Amino acid sequence: MKKYLLIFCCLIAGISLVKAQVIINRDPEIKTIVEEISADNLKALNVKLVSFKTRHTLSDTLSKSVGIGAARNFIFSEFQKYSKESGGRLKVEFDAFTVEPDGGRVTKKTTLKNVLAILPGVDTADKRVYIVTGHFDSRASDVNNDTIVAPGANDDGSGTVAVMELARVMSKHRFNATIIFACVTGEEQGLFGANNLAKRAVAENWNVKGMITNDIVGNSYGAETDIKDNMRLRVFSEGVPANESGPIALIRQQTGGETDSPARQFARYVKEVGERYVDNMEVKLIYRRDRYLRGGDHIPFSNLGFTAIRFTEMNENFDRQHQNLRTENGRNFGDLTDYVDFNYLKKVTGVNAATLANLAFAPQEPKNVTVLTKELTNFTDLVWGKPEGKKPKGYYVLVRETTDAFWAKKIFVTDTKVRLPYSKDNYFFAVQSVDEAGHESLAVFPKPLRQ
């Protein structure tokens, strides 16, 4: 009996293994981009940022060696170097604005400057923009102390140098869509830099299809729990869009789309593409806008209606965040370069690169994706329009059960309509464009259409 039981278990395990097999096709150019990311470069950039002693939002702007002014000038000069290496295609600029005293975290009127490196898309018919950010300001225990040493190696030197390294590597390549590499300021004082950039995107009518903020992405050790984890990355995404209107809310309620917001589709995309190109890295989707009762630079973009998500390490070490440099009872506090895991940060940067490259190479999203609802039927009829710009090879129709977190099936079609033997009562659907090389657009969740 034991013998037959063992054989049965082996058969079941074999069947499970077969079901779990996945064919991975990697674009050689994206693979090259990911492989060129350098842990040594990330560390060298981080050491330089930390050398400015503090990057507090209200710190010195005139010194060449101390304060936020020196830091942003360094970032600007690095972006200029990458621009020269790209043949001048990378456009570098300061994004300056003024903040007034608010009686809280802003104690004096000051001019702040984001540092942007813009890589224009080569397809003139493709107006899509993707933004990736890290905030270069830092703080210690007292958020208003603008002179105390505040290294900010991980919060958020890690996100800042990731963005810089992305600009260095990706500016050598040509993409259909525009990518903006943004090192923003004022996060610790109130998300000021991100808020200004989001407002500018609205004012200048940027077609922002996705925004990623990298904040606290370089640590692989959780102090209290003693968990060492360099193989997982959290991606936070909101369910109900922050700017959802009444009519859209009604459609969401009627269709059950609480987990199918644009941000959730973006997060699922990051998981699929990031894990496709970066080995030994699991993208862990966290279905909330940010960490519990906390926030970051994606929120101003979300509030203005853009699709925005946050990348953060799996286990934060709070001995390294917002702490004065000190030792208490043999325990070291402070956010120093020594505590950043640059091999882990390299993988996080790789997830960013793969995601942005695959999106920027891909055709635009299909237009007006709808589910036909005129008749009651156990079939589901989907129709959509062709995207503008680059012509896709075809489309993937995505299918999953209502309890699944990820898309289970990808059905390739060349037409702009499909009838599926899956009931819209029991399954969720989406559609994405795909080109000859397999680059997919973001998935579009359908709206109901009664003919």
ZIZI-V443171 format. One record per residue. N is the residue number from 1. RES is the residue in one letter. PHI is phi in radians with two decimals (none if undefined). OMEGA is omega as a letter, one per 40 degrees, with the letter a starting at -180 (999 if undefined). Layout:
N,RES,PHI,OMEGA ; N,RES,PHI,OMEGA
//
This chain:
1,M,none,i ; 2,K,-1.06,a ; 3,K,-1.08,a ; 4,Y,-1.17,i ; 5,L,-1.11,i ; 6,L,-1.12,i ; 7,I,-1.11,i ; 8,F,-1.05,i ; 9,C,-1.09,i ; 10,C,-1.13,i ; 11,L,-1.11,i ; 12,I,-1.08,i ; 13,A,-1.08,i ; 14,G,-1.15,i ; 15,I,-1.10,i ; 16,S,-1.06,a ; 17,L,-1.13,i ; 18,V,-1.08,a ; 19,K,-1.11,a ; 20,A,-1.48,a ; 21,Q,-1.16,a ; 22,V,-2.28,i ; 23,I,-1.52,a ; 24,I,-1.91,i ; 25,N,-1.91,a ; 26,R,-1.93,i ; 27,D,-1.17,a ; 28,P,-1.00,a ; 29,E,-1.21,i ; 30,I,-1.17,i ; 31,K,-1.02,i ; 32,T,-1.11,i ; 33,I,-1.03,a ; 34,V,-1.11,a ; 35,E,-1.23,a ; 36,E,-1.33,i ; 37,I,-1.07,a ; 38,S,-2.04,i ; 39,A,-1.11,i ; 40,D,-1.15,i ; 41,N,-1.10,i ; 42,L,-1.03,a ; 43,K,-1.18,a ; 44,A,-1.07,i ; 45,L,-1.12,a ; 46,N,-1.16,i ; 47,V,-1.03,i ; 48,K,-1.15,i ; 49,L,-1.05,a ; 50,V,-1.13,a ; 51,S,-1.15,i ; 52,F,-1.41,i ; 53,K,1.25,i ; 54,T,-2.46,i ; 55,R,-2.17,i ; 56,H,-0.97,a ; 57,T,-0.91,a ; 58,L,-1.81,a ; 59,S,-1.39,a ; 60,D,-0.94,i ; 61,T,-1.97,a ; 62,L,-1.79,a ; 63,S,-1.13,i ; 64,K,-1.57,a ; 65,S,-2.25,a ; 66,V,-2.36,i ; 67,G,1.76,a ; 68,I,-1.23,i ; 69,G,-1.11,i ; 70,A,-1.10,a ; 71,A,-1.14,a ; 72,R,-1.22,i ; 73,N,-1.17,i ; 74,F,-1.13,i ; 75,I,-1.06,i ; 76,F,-1.03,a ; 77,S,-1.15,i ; 78,E,-1.15,i ; 79,F,-1.04,i ; 80,Q,-1.10,i ; 81,K,-1.09,i ; 82,Y,-1.13,i ; 83,S,-1.11,i ; 84,K,-1.07,i ; 85,E,-1.17,a ; 86,S,-1.60,a ; 87,G,1.37,i ; 88,G,1.47,a ; 89,R,-1.28,a ; 90,L,-1.45,a ; 91,K,-1.65,a ; 92,V,-1.89,a ; 93,E,-2.73,i ; 94,F,-1.53,i ; 95,D,-1.92,a ; 96,A,-1.68,i ; 97,F,-2.80,a ; 98,T,-2.00,i ; 99,V,-2.05,a ; 100,E,-1.76,i ; 101,P,-1.00,a ; 102,D,-2.12,a ; 103,G,1.36,a ; 104,G,-2.20,a ; 105,R,-1.54,i ; 106,V,-1.98,a ; 107,T,-1.72,a ; 108,K,-2.72,i ; 109,K,-1.17,a ; 110,T,-2.68,i ; 111,T,-1.68,i ; 112,L,-1.86,a ; 113,K,-2.44,i ; 114,N,-1.33,i ; 115,V,-2.08,a ; 116,L,-2.00,i ; 117,A,-2.21,a ; 118,I,-1.84,i ; 119,L,-1.86,a ; 120,P,-1.16,i ; 121,G,-1.25,a ; 122,V,-1.63,i ; 123,D,-1.61,a ; 124,T,-1.15,i ; 125,A,-1.53,a ; 126,D,-1.89,a ; 127,K,-1.70,a ; 128,R,-1.11,i ; 129,V,-2.25,i ; 130,Y,-2.08,a ; 131,I,-2.07,i ; 132,V,-2.22,a ; 133,T,-2.31,i ; 134,G,-2.53,a ; 135,H,-1.76,a ; 136,F,-1.67,i ; 137,D,-1.31,a ; 138,S,-2.40,i ; 139,R,-2.73,i ; 140,A,-1.96,a ; 141,S,-1.09,i ; 142,D,-1.59,a ; 143,V,-1.11,a ; 144,N,-1.72,i ; 145,N,-1.48,a ; 146,D,-1.74,i ; 147,T,-2.11,a ; 148,I,-1.13,i ; 149,V,-1.08,a ; 150,A,-2.42,a ; 151,P,-1.04,i ; 152,G,1.00,a ; 153,A,-1.14,i ; 154,N,-1.76,a ; 155,D,-1.95,e ; 156,D,-2.21,i ; 157,G,-1.04,a ; 158,S,-1.10,i ; 159,G,-1.16,i ; 160,T,-1.10,a ; 161,V,-1.23,i ; 162,A,-1.08,i ; 163,V,-1.12,i ; 164,M,-1.11,i ; 165,E,-1.17,i ; 166,L,-1.05,i ; 167,A,-1.09,a ; 168,R,-1.06,a ; 169,V,-1.37,a ; 170,M,-1.39,a ; 171,S,-1.19,i ; 172,K,-1.42,a ; 173,H,-2.06,a ; 174,R,-1.94,a ; 175,F,-2.09,i ; 176,N,-1.20,a ; 177,A,-1.69,i ; 178,T,-1.52,i ; 179,I,-2.10,i ; 180,I,-1.95,i ; 181,F,-1.68,a ; 182,A,-2.16,i ; 183,C,-1.73,a ; 184,V,-1.84,a ; 185,T,-2.08,i ; 186,G,1.24,a ; 187,E,-1.12,a ; 188,E,-1.19,a ; 189,Q,-1.62,i ; 190,G,2.52,i ; 191,L,1.06,a ; 192,F,-1.12,a ; 193,G,-1.14,i ; 194,A,-1.14,i ; 195,N,-1.10,i ; 196,N,-1.13,a ; 197,L,-1.18,i ; 198,A,-1.14,i ; 199,K,-1.13,i ; 200,R,-1.13,i ; 201,A,-1.04,i ; 202,V,-1.21,a ; 203,A,-1.09,a ; 204,E,-1.70,i ; 205,N,1.04,i ; 206,W,-1.20,i ; 207,N,-1.57,a ; 208,V,-1.30,a ; 209,K,-1.67,i ; 210,G,-2.94,i ; 211,M,-2.31,i ; 212,I,-2.09,i ; 213,T,-1.88,i ; 214,N,-1.84,a ; 215,D,-2.41,a ; 216,I,1.17,a ; 217,V,-2.18,a ; 218,G,-2.07,a ; 219,N,-1.92,a ; 220,S,-2.08,a ; 221,Y,-2.40,i ; 222,G,-1.70,a ; 223,A,-1.08,a ; 224,E,-1.11,a ; 225,T,-1.62,a ; 226,D,1.02,i ; 227,I,-1.62,i ; 228,K,-1.88,a ; 229,D,-2.55,i ; 230,N,-1.89,a ; 231,M,-2.14,i ; 232,R,-2.41,i ; 233,L,-2.34,i ; 234,R,-1.52,i ; 235,V,-2.16,a ; 236,F,-1.70,i ; 237,S,-2.58,a ; 238,E,-1.39,i ; 239,G,-1.54,i ; 240,V,-1.47,a ; 241,P,-0.99,a ; 242,A,-1.08,a ; 243,N,-1.83,a ; 244,E,-1.09,i ; 245,S,-1.55,a ; 246,G,-1.02,i ; 247,P,-1.05,i ; 248,I,-1.19,i ; 249,A,-1.07,i ; 250,L,-1.11,i ; 251,I,-1.09,i ; 252,R,-1.05,a ; 253,Q,-1.12,a ; 254,Q,-1.28,a ; 255,T,-1.74,a ; 256,G,1.29,a ; 257,G,-1.61,a ; 258,E,-1.10,i ; 259,T,-1.91,a ; 260,D,-2.19,i ; 261,S,-1.15,i ; 262,P,-0.97,i ; 263,A,-1.13,i ; 264,R,-1.16,i ; 265,Q,-1.12,i ; 266,F,-1.11,a ; 267,A,-1.08,i ; 268,R,-1.10,i ; 269,Y,-1.09,i ; 270,V,-1.03,a ; 271,K,-1.09,a ; 272,E,-1.12,a ; 273,V,-1.35,i ; 274,G,-1.04,i ; 275,E,-1.27,i ; 276,R,-1.16,a ; 277,Y,-1.88,a ; 278,V,-1.98,a ; 279,D,-1.26,i ; 280,N,0.99,i ; 281,M,-2.49,i ; 282,E,-1.81,i ; 283,V,-1.53,a ; 284,K,-1.70,a ; 285,L,-1.43,i ; 286,I,-1.89,a ; 287,Y,-1.50,i ; 288,R,-2.72,a ; 289,R,-1.08,a ; 290,D,-2.73,i ; 291,R,-1.09,a ; 292,Y,-0.99,i ; 293,L,1.11,a ; 294,R,-2.12,a ; 295,G,-2.64,a ; 296,G,-2.76,a ; 297,D,-1.25,i ; 298,H,-1.34,a ; 299,I,-1.14,i ; 300,P,-1.00,i ; 301,F,-1.20,i ; 302,S,-1.05,a ; 303,N,-1.09,i ; 304,L,-1.68,i ; 305,G,1.67,i ; 306,F,-1.54,i ; 307,T,-1.42,a ; 308,A,-2.45,a ; 309,I,-2.40,a ; 310,R,-2.16,i ; 311,F,-1.78,i ; 312,T,-2.58,i ; 313,E,-0.92,a ; 314,M,-1.24,a ; 315,N,-2.27,a ; 316,E,-1.31,i ; 317,N,-1.92,a ; 318,F,-1.36,i ; 319,D,-1.23,a ; 320,R,-1.84,a ; 321,Q,-1.88,i ; 322,H,0.97,a ; 323,Q,-2.15,i ; 324,N,-1.15,i ; 325,L,-1.17,a ; 326,R,-2.98,i ; 327,T,-2.20,i ; 328,E,-2.27,i ; 329,N,0.92,i ; 330,G,1.33,a ; 331,R,-1.91,a ; 332,N,-1.55,i ; 333,F,-2.12,i ; 334,G,2.26,a ; 335,D,-1.75,a ; 336,L,-1.81,i ; 337,T,-0.99,a ; 338,D,-0.99,a ; 339,Y,-1.75,i ; 340,V,-1.65,i ; 341,D,-1.65,a ; 342,F,-1.34,i ; 343,N,-1.22,i ; 344,Y,-1.16,i ; 345,L,-1.06,i ; 346,K,-1.05,i ; 347,K,-1.19,i ; 348,V,-1.05,i ; 349,T,-1.09,i ; 350,G,-1.11,i ; 351,V,-1.10,i ; 352,N,-1.00,a ; 353,A,-1.09,a ; 354,A,-1.07,a ; 355,T,-1.10,a ; 356,L,-1.14,a ; 357,A,-1.15,a ; 358,N,-1.08,i ; 359,L,-1.16,a ; 360,A,-1.28,i ; 361,F,-1.39,a ; 362,A,-1.22,i ; 363,P,-1.15,i ; 364,Q,-1.24,a ; 365,E,-1.16,i ; 366,P,-1.08,a ; 367,K,-1.71,i ; 368,N,0.89,i ; 369,V,-1.27,a ; 370,T,-2.40,i ; 371,V,-1.85,i ; 372,L,-1.33,a ; 373,T,-2.19,a ; 374,K,-1.10,a ; 375,E,-1.95,i ; 376,L,-1.43,a ; 377,T,-2.73,i ; 378,N,-1.51,i ; 379,F,-1.57,i ; 380,T,-2.18,i ; 381,D,-1.84,i ; 382,L,-1.98,i ; 383,V,-2.38,a ; 384,W,-2.77,i ; 385,G,-1.85,i ; 386,K,-1.19,i ; 387,P,-1.31,i ; 388,E,-1.38,i ; 389,G,1.33,a ; 390,K,-0.92,a ; 391,K,-1.32,i ; 392,P,-1.35,i ; 393,K,-1.22,a ; 394,G,-3.10,a ; 395,Y,-2.47,i ; 396,Y,-1.78,i ; 397,V,-1.70,a ; 398,L,-1.71,a ; 399,V,-2.37,i ; 400,R,-2.70,i ; 401,E,-1.28,a ; 402,T,-1.15,i ; 403,T,-1.62,a ; 404,D,-1.43,i ; 405,A,-1.45,a ; 406,F,-2.15,i ; 407,W,-1.16,a ; 408,A,-1.66,a ; 409,K,-2.24,i ; 410,K,-2.21,a ; 411,I,-1.79,a ; 412,F,-1.47,i ; 413,V,-2.40,i ; 414,T,-1.87,i ; 415,D,-1.45,i ; 416,T,-1.84,i ; 417,K,-2.71,i ; 418,V,-2.75,i ; 419,R,-2.00,a ; 420,L,-2.01,i ; 421,P,-1.45,i ; 422,Y,-2.20,a ; 423,S,-1.27,i ; 424,K,-1.14,i ; 425,D,-1.25,a ; 426,N,-1.99,a ; 427,Y,-2.37,i ; 428,F,-1.85,a ; 429,F,-2.37,i ; 430,A,-2.74,i ; 431,V,-2.35,i ; 432,Q,-2.37,i ; 433,S,-1.39,i ; 434,V,-2.53,a ; 435,D,-1.75,a ; 436,E,-1.05,a ; 437,A,-1.48,i ; 438,G,1.62,i ; 439,H,-1.32,a ; 440,E,-1.75,i ; 441,S,-1.34,i ; 442,L,-1.09,i ; 443,A,-1.41,i ; 444,V,-1.95,i ; 445,F,-1.37,a ; 446,P,-1.32,i ; 447,K,-1.78,i ; 448,P,-1.27,i ; 449,L,-2.40,i ; 450,R,-1.68,a ; 451,Q,-1.33,999
//
